[in-house]
Amino acid sequence: MFYGDLHLIDILIFAGIAAFLFFRLGGVLGKKTGFEEKNKQSISSEEFEKKTKQEEIKIGLKPESELEPGFEQLKVAYSLINKFDHIEFLEGAKRAFEMIVVFFNEGNKQSLQTLLTKDVFTVFCKAIDDKKNQENNQILSIKIESINKVEKINKKIFITIAFLSTQIDSKTDKQKSKKDVWTFEKKANDKGPGWLLAST
């Protein structure tokens, strides 16, 4: 009987030790260490910095950028236009500016019609018919000074841009600088590149 009682006591002692160790181990494993908390903060900081850089690339412009005056307007454009690519848009606007000037000087109404709204096309055609397109200037350089306004009116989006260009008179070879403020428009639900010159 004494041996059996001793065996039972040993079992109870080992069970108590096992329970104590399990409790302590569970307490340690359940705690957050300082390293774990710092690591979490580090990841959050990196994600925030990465997101900030992505926003700068997507919308923002470096402080020395020529388009800094239009920064706030670019944010408006991103809010109105799905998957708006400002670099693609602005490069397209410069190409459109050059093409429109060339076609106007040439009196090429057919090509102008694809780039202008009906109202602007009517004005350009009248100027061509009245021989007011005789300057025949050639564009040497085009720069976008700023994005002046971005707005949505009656399911259409309008973006107003200030262009600075250097042009040369082919007859006199004299250079001159010009500033033009043009507004382009497109339908809000149009996913294509269908911008048209709406006013000059």
Backbone hydrogen bonds in HBPLUS format (Angstrom, degrees):
<---DONOR---> <-ACCEPTOR-->    atom                        ^
c    i                          cat <-CA-CA->   ^        H-A-AA   ^      H-
h    n   atom  resd res      DA  || num        DHA   H-A  angle D-A-AA Bond
n    s   type  num  typ     dist DA aas  dist angle  dist       angle   num
A0005-ASP N   A0001-MET O   2.92 MM   4  6.20 151.9  2.00 146.8 154.6     1
A0006-LEU N   A0002-PHE O   2.95 MM   4  6.19 153.9  2.02 145.0 152.0     2
A0007-HIS N   A0003-TYR O   2.97 MM   4  6.21 156.2  2.03 147.9 154.1     3
A0008-LEU N   A0004-GLY O   3.07 MM   4  6.28 151.2  2.15 142.2 149.5     4
A0009-ILE N   A0005-ASP O   2.97 MM   4  6.26 150.4  2.06 145.2 153.3     5
A0010-ASP N   A0006-LEU O   2.95 MM   4  6.26 156.2  2.01 150.4 156.3     6
A0011-ILE N   A0007-HIS O   3.12 MM   4  6.38 156.9  2.17 144.1 149.8     7
A0012-LEU N   A0008-LEU O   3.06 MM   4  6.33 157.3  2.11 146.0 151.8     8
A0013-ILE N   A0009-ILE O   2.91 MM   4  6.17 154.3  1.98 149.8 156.9     9
A0014-PHE N   A0010-ASP O   2.96 MM   4  6.20 169.4  1.97 156.3 158.1    10
A0015-ALA N   A0011-ILE O   2.93 MM   4  6.07 153.7  2.00 146.0 154.0    11
A0016-GLY N   A0012-LEU O   2.97 MM   4  6.16 151.5  2.05 141.7 149.2    12
A0017-ILE N   A0013-ILE O   2.96 MM   4  6.29 156.0  2.02 150.5 157.0    13
A0018-ALA N   A0014-PHE O   2.89 MM   4  6.08 161.3  1.93 148.4 153.6    14
A0019-ALA N   A0015-ALA O   2.95 MM   4  6.13 154.9  2.01 145.1 151.9    15
A0020-PHE N   A0016-GLY O   2.97 MM   4  6.17 155.8  2.03 145.5 152.1    16
A0021-LEU N   A0017-ILE O   2.92 MM   4  6.18 164.4  1.94 155.0 158.4    17
A0022-PHE N   A0018-ALA O   2.95 MM   4  6.06 158.7  1.99 145.8 152.1    18
A0023-PHE N   A0019-ALA O   2.96 MM   4  6.13 155.9  2.02 145.2 151.7    19
A0024-ARG N   A0020-PHE O   3.04 MM   4  6.31 162.2  2.07 151.6 155.6    20
A0025-LEU N   A0021-LEU O   2.87 MM   4  5.98 164.4  1.90 151.8 156.7    21
A0026-GLY N   A0022-PHE O   2.90 MM   4  5.97 158.3  1.95 144.7 151.0    22
A0027-GLY N   A0023-PHE O   3.05 MM   4  6.23 147.7  2.16 140.6 149.3    23
A0028-VAL N   A0024-ARG O   3.05 MM   4  6.36 152.9  2.12 148.4 154.6    24
A0029-LEU N   A0025-LEU O   2.98 MM   4  6.18 171.1  1.99 156.0 158.3    25
A0030-GLY N   A0026-GLY O   3.03 MM   4  5.96 139.8  2.20 137.5 147.6    26
A0031-LYS N   A0028-VAL O   3.25 MM   3  5.52 161.1  2.29 107.5 113.1    27
A0037-GLU N   A0033-THR O   3.23 MM   4  6.55 156.3  2.29 149.4 155.0    28
A0038-LYS N   A0034-GLY O   3.01 MM   4  6.19 163.0  2.04 151.4 155.8    29
A0039-ASN N   A0035-PHE O   2.88 MM   4  6.01 156.4  1.94 148.3 155.0    30
A0040-LYS N   A0036-GLU O   3.08 MM   4  6.28 150.6  2.17 141.1 148.5    31
A0041-GLN N   A0037-GLU O   3.06 MM   4  6.36 157.1  2.11 148.0 153.7    32
A0042-SER N   A0038-LYS O   2.89 MM   4  6.11 152.1  1.97 147.1 155.3    33
A0043-ILE N   A0039-ASN O   3.03 MM   4  6.29 156.3  2.09 147.9 152.8    34
A0044-SER N   A0040-LYS O   3.08 MM   4  6.33 163.9  2.11 149.1 153.5    35
A0045-SER N   A0041-GLN O   2.93 MM   4  6.12 155.5  1.99 147.5 154.2    36
A0046-GLU N   A0042-SER O   2.95 MM   4  6.18 156.5  2.00 146.9 153.3    37
A0047-GLU N   A0043-ILE O   2.86 MM   4  6.11 160.4  1.89 153.9 159.4    38
A0048-PHE N   A0044-SER O   2.90 MM   4  6.09 156.2  1.96 145.1 151.9    39
A0049-GLU N   A0045-SER O   2.90 MM   4  6.11 161.7  1.93 149.0 153.9    40
A0050-LYS N   A0046-GLU O   2.83 MM   4  6.01 157.3  1.88 147.8 154.6    41
A0051-LYS N   A0047-GLU O   2.85 MM   4  6.04 158.8  1.89 147.3 153.1    42
A0052-THR N   A0048-PHE O   2.87 MM   4  6.10 154.9  1.93 147.4 154.7    43
A0053-LYS N   A0049-GLU O   2.96 MM   4  6.23 159.0  2.01 148.5 153.4    44
A0054-GLN N   A0050-LYS O   2.93 MM   4  6.19 153.6  2.00 146.9 154.6    45
A0055-GLU N   A0051-LYS O   2.95 MM   4  6.22 152.3  2.02 147.4 154.5    46
A0056-GLU N   A0052-THR O   2.96 MM   4  6.26 149.0  2.06 144.9 153.9    47
A0057-ILE N   A0053-LYS O   2.91 MM   4  6.21 152.7  1.99 147.3 154.4    48
A0058-LYS N   A0054-GLN O   2.80 MM   4  5.96 157.6  1.85 146.9 154.0    49
A0059-ILE N   A0055-GLU O   2.77 MM   4  5.71 171.1  1.78 149.6 152.7    50
A0060-GLY N   A0055-GLU O   3.24 MM   5  6.54 162.5  2.27 136.1 141.0    51
A0065-SER N   A0062-LYS O   2.74 MM   3  5.21 163.8  1.77 124.2 129.2    52
A0068-GLU N   A0065-SER O   3.32 MM   3  5.52 165.9  2.34 111.7 111.9    53
A0070-GLY N   A0067-LEU O   2.86 MM   3  5.48 151.8  1.94 120.5 129.4    54
A0071-PHE N   A0068-GLU O   3.05 MM   3  5.21 165.2  2.07 121.1 120.1    55
A0074-LEU N   A0070-GLY O   2.91 MM   4  6.17 144.0  2.04 152.0 162.7    56
A0074-LEU N   A0071-PHE O   3.13 MM   3  5.16 123.4  2.46  94.7 109.0    57
A0075-LYS N   A0071-PHE O   3.26 MM   4  6.67 148.8  2.37 146.3 153.6    58
A0076-VAL N   A0072-GLU O   3.26 MM   4  6.64 145.3  2.39 138.7 147.7    59
A0077-ALA N   A0073-GLN O   2.99 MM   4  6.34 153.3  2.07 146.1 153.2    60
A0078-TYR N   A0074-LEU O   2.96 MM   4  6.30 154.4  2.02 151.1 157.4    61
A0079-SER N   A0075-LYS O   3.14 MM   4  6.35 141.7  2.29 137.6 147.3    62
A0079-SER N   A0076-VAL O   3.11 MM   3  5.12 124.0  2.43  94.3 108.8    63
A0080-LEU N   A0076-VAL O   3.10 MM   4  6.37 132.9  2.34 142.8 155.3    64
A0080-LEU N   A0077-ALA O   3.15 MM   3  5.16 133.8  2.37  96.0 108.4    65
A0081-ILE N   A0077-ALA O   2.84 MM   4  5.82 153.9  1.91 157.6 163.6    66
A0089-PHE N   A0085-ASP O   2.94 MM   4  6.16 162.1  1.97 154.8 160.7    67
A0090-LEU N   A0086-HIS O   2.92 MM   4  5.96 169.3  1.93 147.1 149.9    68
A0091-GLU N   A0087-ILE O   3.00 MM   4  6.10 160.0  2.04 149.0 154.7    69
A0092-GLY N   A0088-GLU O   2.96 MM   4  6.05 154.3  2.03 142.6 150.2    70
A0093-ALA N   A0089-PHE O   2.81 MM   4  6.09 143.8  1.94 144.8 156.1    71
A0094-LYS N   A0090-LEU O   3.04 MM   4  6.29 152.5  2.12 143.6 149.4    72
A0095-ARG N   A0091-GLU O   3.06 MM   4  6.36 157.2  2.11 146.0 152.2    73
A0096-ALA N   A0092-GLY O   2.85 MM   4  6.05 157.7  1.90 146.4 153.1    74
A0097-PHE N   A0093-ALA O   2.89 MM   4  6.07 154.1  1.96 144.5 151.5    75
A0098-GLU N   A0094-LYS O   3.10 MM   4  6.37 164.9  2.13 149.0 151.6    76
A0099-MET N   A0095-ARG O   2.94 MM   4  6.16 166.4  1.96 153.8 157.8    77
A0100-ILE N   A0096-ALA O   2.85 MM   4  5.93 165.3  1.88 153.9 158.0    78
A0101-VAL N   A0097-PHE O   3.07 MM   4  6.24 164.4  2.10 150.3 154.3    79
A0102-VAL N   A0098-GLU O   3.00 MM   4  6.20 163.7  2.03 150.5 155.2    80
A0103-PHE N   A0099-MET O   2.83 MM   4  6.00 171.0  1.84 157.1 159.7    81
A0104-PHE N   A0100-ILE O   2.86 MM   4  5.92 154.7  1.93 145.6 153.1    82
A0105-ASN N   A0101-VAL O   2.97 MM   4  6.16 164.0  1.99 149.1 153.2    83
A0106-GLU N   A0102-VAL O   2.96 MM   4  6.18 146.2  2.07 145.7 155.7    84
A0107-GLY N   A0103-PHE O   2.90 MM   4  5.95 116.8  2.31 134.3 150.0    85
A0108-ASN N   A0103-PHE O   2.84 MM   5  4.95 155.4  1.90 151.9 152.4    86
A0107-GLY N   A0104-PHE O   3.02 MM   3  4.98 142.5  2.17  97.2 108.7    87
A0109-LYS N   A0107-GLY O   3.10 MM   2  5.86 121.5  2.46 109.8  94.0    88
A0112-LEU N   A0108-ASN O   3.18 MM   4  6.37 155.1  2.25 145.7 153.3    89
A0113-GLN N   A0109-LYS O   2.98 MM   4  6.10 148.3  2.08 151.6 158.3    90
A0115-LEU N   A0112-LEU O   2.93 MM   3  5.36 158.5  1.98 116.4 123.5    91
A0197-LEU N   A0115-LEU O   2.91 MM  82  6.29 170.6  1.91 151.0 151.4    92
A0117-THR N   A0197-LEU O   3.08 MM  80  6.02 155.9  2.14 156.4 148.8    93
A0121-PHE N   A0117-THR O   2.85 MM   4  5.96 158.8  1.90 155.0 162.0    94
A0122-THR N   A0118-LYS O   2.98 MM   4  6.17 152.9  2.06 145.9 152.3    95
A0123-VAL N   A0119-ASP O   3.19 MM   4  6.53 154.8  2.26 144.2 150.3    96
A0124-PHE N   A0120-VAL O   2.92 MM   4  6.18 163.5  1.94 155.7 159.9    97
A0125-CYS N   A0121-PHE O   2.89 MM   4  6.04 159.5  1.93 150.5 156.2    98
A0126-LYS N   A0122-THR O   3.08 MM   4  6.27 156.4  2.14 144.3 150.3    99
A0127-ALA N   A0123-VAL O   3.07 MM   4  6.33 155.7  2.13 147.0 153.6   100
A0128-ILE N   A0124-PHE O   2.92 MM   4  6.21 152.5  1.99 148.2 155.9   101
A0129-ASP N   A0125-CYS O   2.86 MM   4  6.10 161.2  1.90 150.1 155.5   102
A0130-ASP N   A0126-LYS O   2.86 MM   4  6.04 143.1  2.00 143.0 153.3   103
A0132-LYS N   A0127-ALA O   2.78 MM   5  5.10 168.8  1.80 164.2 160.2   104
A0131-LYS N   A0128-ILE O   3.02 MM   3  5.03 157.5  2.07 105.0 109.8   105
A0138-GLN N   A0168-ILE O   2.88 MM  30  5.26 167.8  1.89 150.7 152.5   106
A0168-ILE N   A0138-GLN O   2.81 MM  30  5.26 157.3  1.86 149.0 156.4   107
A0140-LEU N   A0166-THR O   2.71 MM  26  5.42 165.4  1.73 160.3 164.3   108
A0141-SER N   A0166-THR O   3.34 MM  25  5.21 152.3  2.43 135.6 138.4   109
A0166-THR N   A0141-SER O   2.98 MM  25  5.21 156.3  2.03 138.1 144.2   110
A0143-LYS N   A0164-LEU O   2.72 MM  21  5.07 148.6  1.82 153.6 163.4   111
A0164-LEU N   A0143-LYS O   2.69 MM  21  5.07 165.6  1.71 163.8 165.9   112
A0145-GLU N   A0162-ALA O   2.76 MM  17  5.41 144.4  1.88 151.1 161.4   113
A0162-ALA N   A0146-SER O   3.00 MM  16  5.39 170.4  2.00 156.7 158.0   114
A0148-ASN N   A0160-THR O   2.79 MM  12  5.38 135.2  1.99 141.0 152.9   115
A0160-THR N   A0149-LYS O   2.82 MM  11  5.07 165.3  1.84 150.1 154.9   116
A0151-GLU N   A0158-PHE O   2.97 MM   7  5.34 157.2  2.03 148.7 155.8   117
A0158-PHE N   A0151-GLU O   2.76 MM   7  5.34 167.2  1.78 164.0 168.1   118
A0153-ILE N   A0156-LYS O   2.76 MM   3  5.27 151.8  1.84 155.1 161.6   119
A0156-LYS N   A0153-ILE O   2.95 MM   3  5.27 141.9  2.10 109.6 121.3   120
A0188-ALA N   A0155-LYS O   2.94 MM  33  5.46 175.7  1.95 137.9 137.2   121
A0157-ILE N   A0186-LYS O   2.84 MM  29  5.54 167.4  1.86 170.8 172.5   122
A0186-LYS N   A0157-ILE O   3.09 MM  29  5.54 140.4  2.25 144.7 155.7   123
A0159-ILE N   A0184-PHE O   2.90 MM  25  5.36 159.3  1.94 151.2 158.1   124
A0184-PHE N   A0159-ILE O   2.89 MM  25  5.36 166.3  1.91 150.2 149.4   125
A0161-ILE N   A0182-TRP O   2.77 MM  21  5.48 164.3  1.80 169.4 170.2   126
A0182-TRP N   A0161-ILE O   2.92 MM  21  5.48 147.6  2.03 163.3 165.0   127
A0163-PHE N   A0180-ASP O   2.68 MM  17  5.14 170.0  1.69 167.6 166.2   128
A0180-ASP N   A0163-PHE O   2.96 MM  17  5.14 155.0  2.02 139.3 147.5   129
A0165-SER N   A0178-LYS O   2.92 MM  13  5.33 163.9  1.95 153.2 158.5   130
A0178-LYS N   A0165-SER O   2.85 MM  13  5.33 158.2  1.90 153.8 160.1   131
A0167-GLN N   A0176-LYS O   2.91 MM   9  5.52 171.6  1.91 165.9 164.9   132
A0176-LYS N   A0167-GLN O   2.84 MM   9  5.52 150.2  1.92 157.9 166.4   133
A0169-ASP N   A0174-LYS O   2.96 MM   5  5.46 161.3  1.99 147.6 150.7   134
A0173-ASP N   A0169-ASP O   2.62 MM   4  5.07 143.1  1.75 154.8 160.7   135
A0183-THR N   A0199-SER O   2.96 MM  16  5.20 161.2  2.00 146.2 147.6   136
A0198-ALA N   A0183-THR O   2.66 MM  15  5.45 163.9  1.68 157.3 162.2   137
A0199-SER N   A0183-THR O   3.34 MM  16  5.20 142.5  2.49 137.8 137.0   138
A0185-GLU N   A0196-LEU O   2.83 MM  11  5.38 153.4  1.90 148.9 157.6   139
A0196-LEU N   A0185-GLU O   2.90 MM  11  5.38 157.9  1.95 149.2 156.3   140
A0190-ASP N   A0187-LYS O   3.04 MM   3  5.22 163.2  2.07 111.1 115.7   141
A0195-TRP N   A0193-PRO O   2.74 MM   2  5.85 140.6  1.89 111.8  99.5   142
